[in-house]
Amino acid sequence: MTSRQKGLLFAFLAALIYGVTFTVAKDVMKIHIPSFAFVLMRVSGAMVIFWLLSFLWPKEKVERSDYLKFFVAALFGIGINMMSFLTGLSYTSPISASVLMITAPIFVMVFSFIFLKNPINRYKILGVFLGMAGAAFLIIYGKGDQSPGSNPRLGNFLVALNAISYALYLILAKPILKKYNPVTFAKWLYTFGFFLILPFSLKEFLAIKWQVIPLNIHLKIAFVVLFSTVLTYLFNLYALKALKPTTMSVFIYLQPLIASIFAIFVGADQLSLVKIISAILIISGVYLVNISTKRKTNNDTIHDRLRQGRTKLSK
């Protein structure tokens, strides 16, 4: 198996795990584990695992000035991101949540334009408009989960907030990721994330009645901590080394498809016209943003080669 084939396999496995996670995580929070307590379990479990992995990894010294950068990245990548996602998922349906999650690339493009001054063209503007229209349509009209205690509108809004927070995290984390190895980065990200969420989640965690929780819920908690948090992180890192970012971006389209198939198969959710229309609008928006970025990258590569050719001729 070639490096590219392995990269494609790991990218697919990460998308598969993400897609299944929507239903698995919601099952955990339905009765037994409150959302904030579940975030604490997920973050603390990942923190311990990445600290253990760090002893097997080449040791790195973190510069004192970078700890603040880790803290800010953890605020958006762990604190706001995970708490809004799992709380939102507890109120809405797996399919609605998975559809809203794929708006993240659109927000990344918007924040790149605002903070990094990356250029924006008409394709990207149209992509943002379609994506935001799809998200707004789903937030306002989506009513996929009618179980007791559900609040689809609030849940959809919180999942959208999660996508915004995750996009900000990607912008903030990029310079740190270039400086440190993946395990060092994850170790400190989850450590700061743990202390950020602890004051909000400790009370819920201590109130959990572990003796009444069935074995299948324990297994689902382990799945989210080990597979959805740790393994997907490592899978995506390996895939990024073997694949182009534009190739990686295609796999984000698989998440709502996998989430929908799995949720319908196990009877946890059902399709509706609102979800289908929203998915079409959002996927179209993400596609336009990605395809315009890919065209710019290809054009820049062509121009660079032409400049190199002219330089060689002049010599």
N, C-alpha and C positions, 0 to 999 in steps of 0.2 A: 504494500500500500504506500503510495507516494505521500509526501508531506501535505500536498494540497488536498488529497483525498481524506487524510486524517483530519485536516482542518475543517473540511465540509462535514465530516462525521461528528466532530465535537460541537460544531455550530448547530447542527440538527439536534443533537442530544440535549444541548442547552435549551433550545426552543421547545423541545418536547417536554422537558421538566417544567419549564415556565408555564406551558399550556396546561399541564395537569395540576400545577400548584394552585390555580384559582379555585378549583373545586375542593381539593384536599384541605387547603387552609380554611375555606369557609365551613367545611364540615367540623373542623376543630373548634371554631368559634360559635357554632350554633347553640350549644348548650353548656359545654364544659369549661372553656378557656376564654376569658374576656380578651378583647383585641390588644390592649396595652400590655397585659401580662404575656400574651403570645409574642409580642415584639421583644419583650425582655428575654424570653426563652430563646428566641431566634438569634438575637444579638449576642447574648452571653455565651451561647453554645458555639457560635462562629468565632467569637473572641478567643475562647479557650483553644479551639482547634488551630487557629492561625498562630497563636503563641507557641503551641507545641510544634507546628511546622517550622516556625522560625528557628528552632534549635537545630533543625536539619538543613537549614538554608544558610548561605554565606552571610555572616554577620555584617550589618551596616550601622554606622553611627548617624543618627538623625541630628541635623543642625538645629540649634535651639530656636532659631527664627521660624523654622518650618512647623513647629508644633502648633502654632496658631493657624497655619494653613490646614493642617490635619483636622483641627477643631472645627473650622468653618466648613470644610468638606463633609465632616461627620454630621454637622447640623443639618445640612441639606440632603446628604446621601443616606444617612441612617435615621436621624431624629424625625424630621418632617416627612421624609420620604416613606419610611416603613410604617410610621404611626398613622399617617393619613391613608396609606394603601390598605393595611389590614383593617382599620376601622371602617373605611369606605366599603371594603369587600364584605364586611359583616352586615352592612345595610343593604347592599345591592346584589345583583346576580353575577355569577362567574363570567358569563358571556359579555355583559355590559362592561364589567371591569377590564376584561382583556381587550375589548375594542378601544376603550379610552386610554389604555396604557400605551398603545402604539402612536399616540400623539406626541410622545417624547421627542422624536427627531425634528418635528416641526418647531417645538419650543427651543431645541438646541440651535436651530437655524436662526430663530428670532433673537435669542440671547447672544449668539455669535455676532449678529449684526449690531446689536446695541453695545456690547462690551468690547468686542474684538474688532469692530468696524469691518467685518467681512462684507463684501458686496452682495447686493440682493437684486434679482432681476424679476421680470414679469412672471416667469414660471413659478418662482418661489413665492411671489405675492399671491398668485392664484392658488398655489398649494396650501399656504397658510389660511386663506379664506375658506377653502373647501374643508380643511381639517378642523378649523374652529367651528364652522357651520355644523359639521357632523357631531362634534363634541357637544355643542350647545343643544342640538336636536335631541341627543341621547339623554343629556342631563335633565332637560325640561319634560320630555315625553316618555322617557324610558321607565317602564314599570314591570321589570322582569321578575322581581322577587316580592311576593305578596305574603311571605311567612310572618308570623307574629314578631313584632319588634323591628321589622324592616322599614327602611326609609330610602327608597331607590333614588330620589332626587338628591338627598344629602349624600348618600353613598357615592353616586356618580360624580358629584362635585368634589368629594374628598379624593377619589381616584384620579380625577383631572388635576387636582392640587399636587398629588403625588408625582404625576408626569412632569409638571412644571418644576417641582423641587428636584427631581432626578436630572432634568435638563441642566439646571443651574449647577448641580453637583458635577456633571460631566465637564462643564466649562472650567470649574474651579479645580477639579482633580487632575486635569490633563498635565499641567506643569509639574505636579508632584509625582505623578506616575512615571514621567520621563526621568526623574531624578533617583527614584528608589525602586528596588525590585518588588514584584507583586506581593510577596508574602509580608515584607516589611510594611508596605503601604496598607494592606488589609489588616494587619495586626494593630497598627495605630488607629486606623479608621474605626474599627469595631471597638477598640478600647475607649476612645473618646465618645463614640456613639453609646456605649454602655452607660457611662456616667451622665450623658445627656438625657437618656430616657428613664434612668432609675427612679428619679423623684416622682415621675408621672405614672409609673407602672408597678412600683413595689407593693402598694396597698392591694391592688388587684391580684398580684402574684401570691401574696401571703394568704389571701382569702380562698384560693383554689382548694377544693376538696379532692385530693388526689386518690383517696380510697374508693371513690365512686366512679372514677374515670375508667372506661373499658380499655382493653388492650389495643383495639384497633385505633383508638384516638392517640394512645402513646406512640404507636407506629407511625401515624400521620404527622405527629409533632417531630419525630426523628427524621422523617422524610423531608420536611420543610427546612430543618436545621442543616442536615447533612447534604441533601441533594439540591434543594432550591437555593440555598445560601452559599455553601462552600464549593460543591462540585461545579455548579454553573459558573461560578467566578473563575475557577481554574480552567474549565472547558473553554470559556470565552477568551481567556488570555492565550491559550494555545492556538485557538482558531484565528485570533487576530495576528499572531505571528506568521501563520501560513497563508492567510487570505487577505485580499484587499478590503479596506473599510466599505467600499461600495458593494462587494460581495456579501460581507457580513450583514449589511443593512437589509438585504433581501429576506433574511431569516426572521426579521421582526414581523413580517406578514404572516408567518406560520403560527404565531402565538394565538391570535384569536381563532384561527381555524382549528388548531389542536384543542384549545380550551372549549370551543363550541362542540366539537365532536365528542370529547370526553364527558362534558357536562350533560349533554343530551343522552349519551350512552348509559350513564349511571342514573339518569332521571333527576339530576340536580338543577336543570334549567331547560328552557325551551326557546326556540327562535321566535322572533316577532318581526313585523314589518318595520317597526322603528329601529330595531337592532340592525337589520339588513341594510336599510337606507343609511344609517349612521356609519356602518362599517364601510360601505361603498364610498361615501364622502371622505372619511378619514384616510382610508387606504389610497384613494386617488390623490389626496393632498400630500401624503408622505411620499408617494411615487413621484410627483412633480418636483418636490423639494430634492429628493435623491437624484433624479435624472438630470436636473439642472446643475447640481453639484458635480456629478460625474462628467457632464459635458465640459464644465469649466476645467476640471482636472485634466481631461484629455487634451483640451485646447492648450493649456499651459505646458503640457508635456511636448506637444507638437512645436509650439513656439520656442521652447528651450532647445529642442533638437535643431531647429532651423538656425537659431543663434549660434549654437555650437558649430554647425556646418559652415556658417559664414565666417566664424572666427578661424577655423582651420584653413579655409580658402584664402583668407587675408594673410595668413602666415606663409 
